[in-house]
Amino acid sequence: MRPHVQKALAKANENFESAVQPYLNDLKNYCLSLTKSSWDGEDLMQETLIKAYKSWIKKPKQVSKAYFFELHPIHG
């Protein structure tokens, strides 16, 4: 991969991490409350973050707490 492409991807990943960081605890607690299992809750959280990342990488946007709660796989 070309260095400037690698640098752009690294910056995009860093921006995504910064955007989601404030909501990770709330998302984790919400997923745990839905599944009643720490393993299933963590899986649900990971699936939600993957879905959010795939959407975000196509078109970076403002991230909110409500965005995650609407995105998790139980809702679609």
PDB file of N, CA, C and O in Angstrom:
ATOM      1  N   MET A   1       0.856  -1.175   0.000  1.00  0.00           N
ATOM      2  CA  MET A   1       0.000   0.000   0.000  1.00  0.00           C
ATOM      3  C   MET A   1       0.902   1.238   0.000  1.00  0.00           C
ATOM      4  O   MET A   1       1.941   1.267   0.660  1.00  0.00           O
ATOM      5  N   ARG A   2       0.495   2.226  -0.730  1.00  0.00           N
ATOM      6  CA  ARG A   2       1.272   3.463  -0.812  1.00  0.00           C
ATOM      7  C   ARG A   2       1.268   4.183   0.528  1.00  0.00           C
ATOM      8  O   ARG A   2       0.280   4.147   1.261  1.00  0.00           O
ATOM      9  N   PRO A   3       2.383   4.838   0.841  1.00  0.00           N
ATOM     10  CA  PRO A   3       2.497   5.510   2.151  1.00  0.00           C
ATOM     11  C   PRO A   3       1.409   6.542   2.419  1.00  0.00           C
ATOM     12  O   PRO A   3       0.909   6.622   3.541  1.00  0.00           O
ATOM     13  N   HIS A   4       1.029   7.337   1.417  1.00  0.00           N
ATOM     14  CA  HIS A   4       0.009   8.374   1.660  1.00  0.00           C
ATOM     15  C   HIS A   4      -1.373   7.742   1.875  1.00  0.00           C
ATOM     16  O   HIS A   4      -2.197   8.295   2.604  1.00  0.00           O
ATOM     17  N   VAL A   5      -1.631   6.593   1.247  1.00  0.00           N
ATOM     18  CA  VAL A   5      -2.900   5.890   1.463  1.00  0.00           C
ATOM     19  C   VAL A   5      -2.907   5.303   2.874  1.00  0.00           C
ATOM     20  O   VAL A   5      -3.906   5.390   3.589  1.00  0.00           O
ATOM     21  N   GLN A   6      -1.789   4.710   3.261  1.00  0.00           N
ATOM     22  CA  GLN A   6      -1.667   4.157   4.612  1.00  0.00           C
ATOM     23  C   GLN A   6      -1.861   5.249   5.661  1.00  0.00           C
ATOM     24  O   GLN A   6      -2.542   5.048   6.666  1.00  0.00           O
ATOM     25  N   LYS A   7      -1.256   6.398   5.412  1.00  0.00           N
ATOM     26  CA  LYS A   7      -1.366   7.521   6.355  1.00  0.00           C
ATOM     27  C   LYS A   7      -2.811   8.005   6.439  1.00  0.00           C
ATOM     28  O   LYS A   7      -3.296   8.321   7.525  1.00  0.00           O
ATOM     29  N   ALA A   8      -3.490   8.064   5.316  1.00  0.00           N
ATOM     30  CA  ALA A   8      -4.896   8.503   5.302  1.00  0.00           C
ATOM     31  C   ALA A   8      -5.778   7.520   6.062  1.00  0.00           C
ATOM     32  O   ALA A   8      -6.667   7.935   6.804  1.00  0.00           O
ATOM     33  N   LEU A   9      -5.542   6.220   5.885  1.00  0.00           N
ATOM     34  CA  LEU A   9      -6.317   5.213   6.613  1.00  0.00           C
ATOM     35  C   LEU A   9      -6.043   5.278   8.109  1.00  0.00           C
ATOM     36  O   LEU A   9      -6.962   5.156   8.918  1.00  0.00           O
ATOM     37  N   ALA A  10      -4.802   5.466   8.471  1.00  0.00           N
ATOM     38  CA  ALA A  10      -4.450   5.577   9.889  1.00  0.00           C
ATOM     39  C   ALA A  10      -5.143   6.791  10.509  1.00  0.00           C
ATOM     40  O   ALA A  10      -5.639   6.715  11.633  1.00  0.00           O
ATOM     41  N   LYS A  11      -5.177   7.901   9.786  1.00  0.00           N
ATOM     42  CA  LYS A  11      -5.845   9.115  10.274  1.00  0.00           C
ATOM     43  C   LYS A  11      -7.349   8.886  10.386  1.00  0.00           C
ATOM     44  O   LYS A  11      -7.970   9.342  11.346  1.00  0.00           O
ATOM     45  N   ALA A  12      -7.942   8.189   9.421  1.00  0.00           N
ATOM     46  CA  ALA A  12      -9.373   7.888   9.477  1.00  0.00           C
ATOM     47  C   ALA A  12      -9.686   7.012  10.679  1.00  0.00           C
ATOM     48  O   ALA A  12     -10.682   7.236  11.366  1.00  0.00           O
ATOM     49  N   ASN A  13      -8.845   6.014  10.940  1.00  0.00           N
ATOM     50  CA  ASN A  13      -9.042   5.144  12.101  1.00  0.00           C
ATOM     51  C   ASN A  13      -8.932   5.935  13.396  1.00  0.00           C
ATOM     52  O   ASN A  13      -9.716   5.738  14.324  1.00  0.00           O
ATOM     53  N   GLU A  14      -7.960   6.823  13.448  1.00  0.00           N
ATOM     54  CA  GLU A  14      -7.769   7.661  14.636  1.00  0.00           C
ATOM     55  C   GLU A  14      -8.985   8.567  14.849  1.00  0.00           C
ATOM     56  O   GLU A  14      -9.444   8.741  15.978  1.00  0.00           O
ATOM     57  N   ASN A  15      -9.498   9.138  13.771  1.00  0.00           N
ATOM     58  CA  ASN A  15     -10.670  10.014  13.864  1.00  0.00           C
ATOM     59  C   ASN A  15     -11.896   9.232  14.325  1.00  0.00           C
ATOM     60  O   ASN A  15     -12.681   9.728  15.134  1.00  0.00           O
ATOM     61  N   PHE A  16     -12.065   8.008  13.814  1.00  0.00           N
ATOM     62  CA  PHE A  16     -13.192   7.183  14.234  1.00  0.00           C
ATOM     63  C   PHE A  16     -13.080   6.859  15.723  1.00  0.00           C
ATOM     64  O   PHE A  16     -14.055   6.977  16.466  1.00  0.00           O
ATOM     65  N   GLU A  17     -11.898   6.453  16.148  1.00  0.00           N
ATOM     66  CA  GLU A  17     -11.699   6.136  17.565  1.00  0.00           C
ATOM     67  C   GLU A  17     -12.026   7.332  18.448  1.00  0.00           C
ATOM     68  O   GLU A  17     -12.667   7.183  19.488  1.00  0.00           O
ATOM     69  N   SER A  18     -11.594   8.500  18.041  1.00  0.00           N
ATOM     70  CA  SER A  18     -11.886   9.718  18.807  1.00  0.00           C
ATOM     71  C   SER A  18     -13.381  10.011  18.837  1.00  0.00           C
ATOM     72  O   SER A  18     -13.909  10.468  19.851  1.00  0.00           O
ATOM     73  N   ALA A  19     -14.057   9.751  17.731  1.00  0.00           N
ATOM     74  CA  ALA A  19     -15.492  10.028  17.636  1.00  0.00           C
ATOM     75  C   ALA A  19     -16.313   9.099  18.519  1.00  0.00           C
ATOM     76  O   ALA A  19     -17.320   9.521  19.088  1.00  0.00           O
ATOM     77  N   VAL A  20     -15.897   7.839  18.641  1.00  0.00           N
ATOM     78  CA  VAL A  20     -16.697   6.864  19.398  1.00  0.00           C
ATOM     79  C   VAL A  20     -16.307   6.760  20.867  1.00  0.00           C
ATOM     80  O   VAL A  20     -17.098   6.287  21.683  1.00  0.00           O
ATOM     81  N   GLN A  21     -15.123   7.187  21.208  1.00  0.00           N
ATOM     82  CA  GLN A  21     -14.614   7.025  22.577  1.00  0.00           C
ATOM     83  C   GLN A  21     -15.583   7.507  23.665  1.00  0.00           C
ATOM     84  O   GLN A  21     -15.767   6.801  24.657  1.00  0.00           O
ATOM     85  N   PRO A  22     -16.205   8.676  23.519  1.00  0.00           N
ATOM     86  CA  PRO A  22     -17.095   9.153  24.586  1.00  0.00           C
ATOM     87  C   PRO A  22     -18.313   8.253  24.837  1.00  0.00           C
ATOM     88  O   PRO A  22     -18.944   8.356  25.889  1.00  0.00           O
ATOM     89  N   TYR A  23     -18.647   7.383  23.897  1.00  0.00           N
ATOM     90  CA  TYR A  23     -19.865   6.592  23.992  1.00  0.00           C
ATOM     91  C   TYR A  23     -19.636   5.107  24.286  1.00  0.00           C
ATOM     92  O   TYR A  23     -20.599   4.352  24.415  1.00  0.00           O
ATOM     93  N   LEU A  24     -18.400   4.687  24.391  1.00  0.00           N
ATOM     94  CA  LEU A  24     -18.110   3.265  24.538  1.00  0.00           C
ATOM     95  C   LEU A  24     -18.680   2.658  25.818  1.00  0.00           C
ATOM     96  O   LEU A  24     -19.236   1.560  25.785  1.00  0.00           O
ATOM     97  N   ASN A  25     -18.550   3.352  26.932  1.00  0.00           N
ATOM     98  CA  ASN A  25     -19.097   2.812  28.193  1.00  0.00           C
ATOM     99  C   ASN A  25     -20.611   2.662  28.125  1.00  0.00           C
ATOM    100  O   ASN A  25     -21.156   1.633  28.524  1.00  0.00           O
ATOM    101  N   ASP A  26     -21.287   3.684  27.622  1.00  0.00           N
ATOM    102  CA  ASP A  26     -22.746   3.615  27.500  1.00  0.00           C
ATOM    103  C   ASP A  26     -23.168   2.507  26.548  1.00  0.00           C
ATOM    104  O   ASP A  26     -24.126   1.782  26.816  1.00  0.00           O
ATOM    105  N   LEU A  27     -22.451   2.375  25.434  1.00  0.00           N
ATOM    106  CA  LEU A  27     -22.773   1.328  24.466  1.00  0.00           C
ATOM    107  C   LEU A  27     -22.562  -0.053  25.082  1.00  0.00           C
ATOM    108  O   LEU A  27     -23.387  -0.950  24.911  1.00  0.00           O
ATOM    109  N   LYS A  28     -21.466  -0.214  25.790  1.00  0.00           N
ATOM    110  CA  LYS A  28     -21.188  -1.504  26.430  1.00  0.00           C
ATOM    111  C   LYS A  28     -22.271  -1.852  27.444  1.00  0.00           C
ATOM    112  O   LYS A  28     -22.778  -2.973  27.455  1.00  0.00           O
ATOM    113  N   ASN A  29     -22.622  -0.901  28.285  1.00  0.00           N
ATOM    114  CA  ASN A  29     -23.670  -1.142  29.289  1.00  0.00           C
ATOM    115  C   ASN A  29     -25.007  -1.469  28.638  1.00  0.00           C
ATOM    116  O   ASN A  29     -25.742  -2.335  29.114  1.00  0.00           O
ATOM    117  N   TYR A  30     -25.315  -0.785  27.568  1.00  0.00           N
ATOM    118  CA  TYR A  30     -26.575  -1.027  26.862  1.00  0.00           C
ATOM    119  C   TYR A  30     -26.590  -2.439  26.255  1.00  0.00           C
ATOM    120  O   TYR A  30     -27.575  -3.166  26.384  1.00  0.00           O
ATOM    121  N   CYS A  31     -25.508  -2.808  25.604  1.00  0.00           N
ATOM    122  CA  CYS A  31     -25.426  -4.146  24.998  1.00  0.00           C
ATOM    123  C   CYS A  31     -25.494  -5.235  26.066  1.00  0.00           C
ATOM    124  O   CYS A  31     -26.134  -6.266  25.859  1.00  0.00           O
ATOM    125  N   LEU A  32     -24.845  -5.013  27.196  1.00  0.00           N
ATOM    126  CA  LEU A  32     -24.909  -5.981  28.298  1.00  0.00           C
ATOM    127  C   LEU A  32     -26.326  -6.090  28.847  1.00  0.00           C
ATOM    128  O   LEU A  32     -26.777  -7.179  29.200  1.00  0.00           O
ATOM    129  N   SER A  33     -27.024  -4.965  28.918  1.00  0.00           N
ATOM    130  CA  SER A  33     -28.393  -5.000  29.445  1.00  0.00           C
ATOM    131  C   SER A  33     -29.343  -5.736  28.494  1.00  0.00           C
ATOM    132  O   SER A  33     -30.311  -6.355  28.934  1.00  0.00           O
ATOM    133  N   LEU A  34     -29.065  -5.664  27.215  1.00  0.00           N
ATOM    134  CA  LEU A  34     -29.910  -6.355  26.240  1.00  0.00           C
ATOM    135  C   LEU A  34     -29.687  -7.865  26.251  1.00  0.00           C
ATOM    136  O   LEU A  34     -30.629  -8.644  26.103  1.00  0.00           O
ATOM    137  N   THR A  35     -28.437  -8.265  26.427  1.00  0.00           N
ATOM    138  CA  THR A  35     -28.101  -9.690  26.291  1.00  0.00           C
ATOM    139  C   THR A  35     -28.072 -10.433  27.620  1.00  0.00           C
ATOM    140  O   THR A  35     -28.223 -11.654  27.644  1.00  0.00           O
ATOM    141  N   LYS A  36     -27.883  -9.723  28.718  1.00  0.00           N
ATOM    142  CA  LYS A  36     -27.777 -10.323  30.056  1.00  0.00           C
ATOM    143  C   LYS A  36     -26.582 -11.277  30.164  1.00  0.00           C
ATOM    144  O   LYS A  36     -26.546 -12.130  31.052  1.00  0.00           O
ATOM    145  N   SER A  37     -25.615 -11.134  29.270  1.00  0.00           N
ATOM    146  CA  SER A  37     -24.424 -11.979  29.256  1.00  0.00           C
ATOM    147  C   SER A  37     -23.230 -11.112  28.858  1.00  0.00           C
ATOM    148  O   SER A  37     -23.299 -10.381  27.869  1.00  0.00           O
ATOM    149  N   SER A  38     -22.148 -11.186  29.612  1.00  0.00           N
ATOM    150  CA  SER A  38     -20.997 -10.352  29.280  1.00  0.00           C
ATOM    151  C   SER A  38     -20.401 -10.734  27.921  1.00  0.00           C
ATOM    152  O   SER A  38     -19.999  -9.856  27.159  1.00  0.00           O
ATOM    153  N   TRP A  39     -20.342 -12.017  27.615  1.00  0.00           N
ATOM    154  CA  TRP A  39     -19.787 -12.441  26.325  1.00  0.00           C
ATOM    155  C   TRP A  39     -20.677 -12.004  25.169  1.00  0.00           C
ATOM    156  O   TRP A  39     -20.197 -11.445  24.183  1.00  0.00           O
ATOM    157  N   ASP A  40     -21.967 -12.260  25.293  1.00  0.00           N
ATOM    158  CA  ASP A  40     -22.892 -11.852  24.232  1.00  0.00           C
ATOM    159  C   ASP A  40     -22.952 -10.339  24.111  1.00  0.00           C
ATOM    160  O   ASP A  40     -23.054  -9.802  23.008  1.00  0.00           O
ATOM    161  N   GLY A  41     -22.888  -9.653  25.244  1.00  0.00           N
ATOM    162  CA  GLY A  41     -22.900  -8.191  25.230  1.00  0.00           C
ATOM    163  C   GLY A  41     -21.685  -7.621  24.523  1.00  0.00           C
ATOM    164  O   GLY A  41     -21.794  -6.657  23.765  1.00  0.00           O
ATOM    165  N   GLU A  42     -20.516  -8.221  24.773  1.00  0.00           N
ATOM    166  CA  GLU A  42     -19.304  -7.760  24.097  1.00  0.00           C
ATOM    167  C   GLU A  42     -19.364  -8.068  22.600  1.00  0.00           C
ATOM    168  O   GLU A  42     -18.910  -7.268  21.783  1.00  0.00           O
ATOM    169  N   ASP A  43     -19.921  -9.222  22.243  1.00  0.00           N
ATOM    170  CA  ASP A  43     -20.096  -9.545  20.819  1.00  0.00           C
ATOM    171  C   ASP A  43     -21.022  -8.543  20.144  1.00  0.00           C
ATOM    172  O   ASP A  43     -20.735  -8.068  19.045  1.00  0.00           O
ATOM    173  N   LEU A  44     -22.126  -8.225  20.798  1.00  0.00           N
ATOM    174  CA  LEU A  44     -23.074  -7.258  20.249  1.00  0.00           C
ATOM    175  C   LEU A  44     -22.419  -5.888  20.097  1.00  0.00           C
ATOM    176  O   LEU A  44     -22.640  -5.195  19.103  1.00  0.00           O
ATOM    177  N   MET A  45     -21.619  -5.505  21.076  1.00  0.00           N
ATOM    178  CA  MET A  45     -20.916  -4.227  21.009  1.00  0.00           C
ATOM    179  C   MET A  45     -19.939  -4.218  19.824  1.00  0.00           C
ATOM    180  O   MET A  45     -19.859  -3.234  19.089  1.00  0.00           O
ATOM    181  N   GLN A  46     -19.206  -5.309  19.647  1.00  0.00           N
ATOM    182  CA  GLN A  46     -18.261  -5.384  18.531  1.00  0.00           C
ATOM    183  C   GLN A  46     -18.990  -5.322  17.191  1.00  0.00           C
ATOM    184  O   GLN A  46     -18.548  -4.631  16.274  1.00  0.00           O
ATOM    185  N   GLU A  47     -20.092  -6.033  17.079  1.00  0.00           N
ATOM    186  CA  GLU A  47     -20.869  -5.996  15.832  1.00  0.00           C
ATOM    187  C   GLU A  47     -21.366  -4.583  15.546  1.00  0.00           C
ATOM    188  O   GLU A  47     -21.360  -4.128  14.402  1.00  0.00           O
ATOM    189  N   THR A  48     -21.792  -3.901  16.595  1.00  0.00           N
ATOM    190  CA  THR A  48     -22.275  -2.531  16.440  1.00  0.00           C
ATOM    191  C   THR A  48     -21.151  -1.610  15.992  1.00  0.00           C
ATOM    192  O   THR A  48     -21.342  -0.780  15.103  1.00  0.00           O
ATOM    193  N   LEU A  49     -19.976  -1.754  16.607  1.00  0.00           N
ATOM    194  CA  LEU A  49     -18.835  -0.912  16.233  1.00  0.00           C
ATOM    195  C   LEU A  49     -18.368  -1.203  14.812  1.00  0.00           C
ATOM    196  O   LEU A  49     -17.973  -0.285  14.094  1.00  0.00           O
ATOM    197  N   ILE A  50     -18.405  -2.450  14.404  1.00  0.00           N
ATOM    198  CA  ILE A  50     -18.026  -2.793  13.023  1.00  0.00           C
ATOM    199  C   ILE A  50     -18.994  -2.146  12.043  1.00  0.00           C
ATOM    200  O   ILE A  50     -18.583  -1.569  11.037  1.00  0.00           O
ATOM    201  N   LYS A  51     -20.271  -2.247  12.342  1.00  0.00           N
ATOM    202  CA  LYS A  51     -21.293  -1.649  11.476  1.00  0.00           C
ATOM    203  C   LYS A  51     -21.110  -0.129  11.414  1.00  0.00           C
ATOM    204  O   LYS A  51     -21.218   0.475  10.346  1.00  0.00           O
ATOM    205  N   ALA A  52     -20.835   0.474  12.561  1.00  0.00           N
ATOM    206  CA  ALA A  52     -20.623   1.924  12.611  1.00  0.00           C
ATOM    207  C   ALA A  52     -19.377   2.308  11.818  1.00  0.00           C
ATOM    208  O   ALA A  52     -19.388   3.296  11.084  1.00  0.00           O
ATOM    209  N   TYR A  53     -18.315   1.537  11.961  1.00  0.00           N
ATOM    210  CA  TYR A  53     -17.076   1.841  11.254  1.00  0.00           C
ATOM    211  C   TYR A  53     -17.265   1.737   9.742  1.00  0.00           C
ATOM    212  O   TYR A  53     -16.815   2.606   8.996  1.00  0.00           O
ATOM    213  N   LYS A  54     -17.926   0.682   9.295  1.00  0.00           N
ATOM    214  CA  LYS A  54     -18.158   0.515   7.862  1.00  0.00           C
ATOM    215  C   LYS A  54     -18.959   1.686   7.291  1.00  0.00           C
ATOM    216  O   LYS A  54     -18.674   2.169   6.195  1.00  0.00           O
ATOM    217  N   SER A  55     -19.942   2.125   8.032  1.00  0.00           N
ATOM    218  CA  SER A  55     -20.742   3.263   7.595  1.00  0.00           C
ATOM    219  C   SER A  55     -19.924   4.549   7.643  1.00  0.00           C
ATOM    220  O   SER A  55     -19.979   5.368   6.725  1.00  0.00           O
ATOM    221  N   TRP A  56     -19.170   4.714   8.719  1.00  0.00           N
ATOM    222  CA  TRP A  56     -18.410   5.937   8.931  1.00  0.00           C
ATOM    223  C   TRP A  56     -17.278   6.082   7.920  1.00  0.00           C
ATOM    224  O   TRP A  56     -17.010   7.185   7.445  1.00  0.00           O
ATOM    225  N   ILE A  57     -16.613   4.980   7.588  1.00  0.00           N
ATOM    226  CA  ILE A  57     -15.469   5.054   6.670  1.00  0.00           C
ATOM    227  C   ILE A  57     -15.915   5.474   5.270  1.00  0.00           C
ATOM    228  O   ILE A  57     -15.153   6.101   4.534  1.00  0.00           O
ATOM    229  N   LYS A  58     -17.161   5.124   4.901  1.00  0.00           N
ATOM    230  CA  LYS A  58     -17.693   5.543   3.598  1.00  0.00           C
ATOM    231  C   LYS A  58     -17.960   7.043   3.580  1.00  0.00           C
ATOM    232  O   LYS A  58     -17.712   7.728   2.588  1.00  0.00           O
ATOM    233  N   LYS A  59     -18.476   7.534   4.708  1.00  0.00           N
ATOM    234  CA  LYS A  59     -18.810   8.956   4.804  1.00  0.00           C
ATOM    235  C   LYS A  59     -18.690   9.379   6.269  1.00  0.00           C
ATOM    236  O   LYS A  59     -19.640   9.247   7.041  1.00  0.00           O
ATOM    237  N   PRO A  60     -17.496   9.896   6.647  1.00  0.00           N
ATOM    238  CA  PRO A  60     -17.322  10.333   8.034  1.00  0.00           C
ATOM    239  C   PRO A  60     -18.382  11.361   8.425  1.00  0.00           C
ATOM    240  O   PRO A  60     -18.705  12.278   7.669  1.00  0.00           O
ATOM    241  N   LYS A  61     -18.905  11.174   9.623  1.00  0.00           N
ATOM    242  CA  LYS A  61     -19.969  12.054  10.091  1.00  0.00           C
ATOM    243  C   LYS A  61     -19.892  12.178  11.608  1.00  0.00           C
ATOM    244  O   LYS A  61     -19.156  11.450  12.274  1.00  0.00           O
ATOM    245  N   GLN A  62     -20.651  13.096  12.121  1.00  0.00           N
ATOM    246  CA  GLN A  62     -20.755  13.275  13.564  1.00  0.00           C
ATOM    247  C   GLN A  62     -21.348  12.006  14.177  1.00  0.00           C
ATOM    248  O   GLN A  62     -22.304  11.446  13.642  1.00  0.00           O
ATOM    249  N   VAL A  63     -20.799  11.566  15.267  1.00  0.00           N
ATOM    250  CA  VAL A  63     -21.288  10.377  15.946  1.00  0.00           C
ATOM    251  C   VAL A  63     -21.963  10.817  17.239  1.00  0.00           C
ATOM    252  O   VAL A  63     -21.469  11.697  17.943  1.00  0.00           O
ATOM    253  N   SER A  64     -23.095  10.193  17.540  1.00  0.00           N
ATOM    254  CA  SER A  64     -23.795  10.502  18.790  1.00  0.00           C
ATOM    255  C   SER A  64     -24.161   9.205  19.494  1.00  0.00           C
ATOM    256  O   SER A  64     -24.093   8.124  18.909  1.00  0.00           O
ATOM    257  N   LYS A  65     -24.540   9.327  20.729  1.00  0.00           N
ATOM    258  CA  LYS A  65     -24.978   8.163  21.507  1.00  0.00           C
ATOM    259  C   LYS A  65     -26.178   7.496  20.830  1.00  0.00           C
ATOM    260  O   LYS A  65     -26.231   6.270  20.731  1.00  0.00           O
ATOM    261  N   ALA A  66     -27.120   8.282  20.373  1.00  0.00           N
ATOM    262  CA  ALA A  66     -28.313   7.745  19.719  1.00  0.00           C
ATOM    263  C   ALA A  66     -27.946   6.990  18.438  1.00  0.00           C
ATOM    264  O   ALA A  66     -28.595   6.003  18.092  1.00  0.00           O
ATOM    265  N   TYR A  67     -26.924   7.445  17.746  1.00  0.00           N
ATOM    266  CA  TYR A  67     -26.466   6.790  16.525  1.00  0.00           C
ATOM    267  C   TYR A  67     -26.140   5.325  16.797  1.00  0.00           C
ATOM    268  O   TYR A  67     -26.532   4.455  16.019  1.00  0.00           O
ATOM    269  N   PHE A  68     -25.436   5.040  17.879  1.00  0.00           N
ATOM    270  CA  PHE A  68     -25.080   3.664  18.210  1.00  0.00           C
ATOM    271  C   PHE A  68     -26.294   2.839  18.602  1.00  0.00           C
ATOM    272  O   PHE A  68     -26.417   1.678  18.212  1.00  0.00           O
ATOM    273  N   PHE A  69     -27.177   3.433  19.362  1.00  0.00           N
ATOM    274  CA  PHE A  69     -28.332   2.676  19.828  1.00  0.00           C
ATOM    275  C   PHE A  69     -29.264   2.318  18.669  1.00  0.00           C
ATOM    276  O   PHE A  69     -29.971   1.312  18.730  1.00  0.00           O
ATOM    277  N   GLU A  70     -29.267   3.122  17.633  1.00  0.00           N
ATOM    278  CA  GLU A  70     -30.069   2.813  16.445  1.00  0.00           C
ATOM    279  C   GLU A  70     -29.360   1.806  15.541  1.00  0.00           C
ATOM    280  O   GLU A  70     -30.005   1.083  14.781  1.00  0.00           O
ATOM    281  N   LEU A  71     -28.048   1.763  15.626  1.00  0.00           N
ATOM    282  CA  LEU A  71     -27.238   0.956  14.720  1.00  0.00           C
ATOM    283  C   LEU A  71     -27.062  -0.496  15.149  1.00  0.00           C
ATOM    284  O   LEU A  71     -26.814  -1.361  14.309  1.00  0.00           O
ATOM    285  N   HIS A  72     -27.185  -0.770  16.425  1.00  0.00           N
ATOM    286  CA  HIS A  72     -26.820  -2.118  16.850  1.00  0.00           C
ATOM    287  C   HIS A  72     -27.693  -3.161  16.169  1.00  0.00           C
ATOM    288  O   HIS A  72     -28.843  -2.891  15.823  1.00  0.00           O
ATOM    289  N   PRO A  73     -27.133  -4.365  15.978  1.00  0.00           N
ATOM    290  CA  PRO A  73     -27.786  -5.383  15.159  1.00  0.00           C
ATOM    291  C   PRO A  73     -29.206  -5.788  15.576  1.00  0.00           C
ATOM    292  O   PRO A  73     -29.958  -6.287  14.739  1.00  0.00           O
ATOM    293  N   ILE A  74     -29.583  -5.594  16.805  1.00  0.00           N
ATOM    294  CA  ILE A  74     -30.930  -5.963  17.226  1.00  0.00           C
ATOM    295  C   ILE A  74     -31.961  -5.070  16.539  1.00  0.00           C
ATOM    296  O   ILE A  74     -33.071  -5.510  16.241  1.00  0.00           O
ATOM    297  N   HIS A  75     -31.587  -3.809  16.288  1.00  0.00           N
ATOM    298  CA  HIS A  75     -32.502  -2.897  15.583  1.00  0.00           C
ATOM    299  C   HIS A  75     -32.342  -2.955  14.082  1.00  0.00           C
ATOM    300  O   HIS A  75     -33.241  -2.523  13.360  1.00  0.00           O
ATOM    301  N   GLY A  76     -31.254  -3.461  13.594  1.00  0.00           N
ATOM    302  CA  GLY A  76     -31.098  -3.542  12.142  1.00  0.00           C
ATOM    303  C   GLY A  76     -29.783  -3.112  11.723  1.00  0.00           C
ATOM    304  O   GLY A  76     -29.483  -3.117  10.529  1.00  0.00           O
TER     305      GLY A  76
END
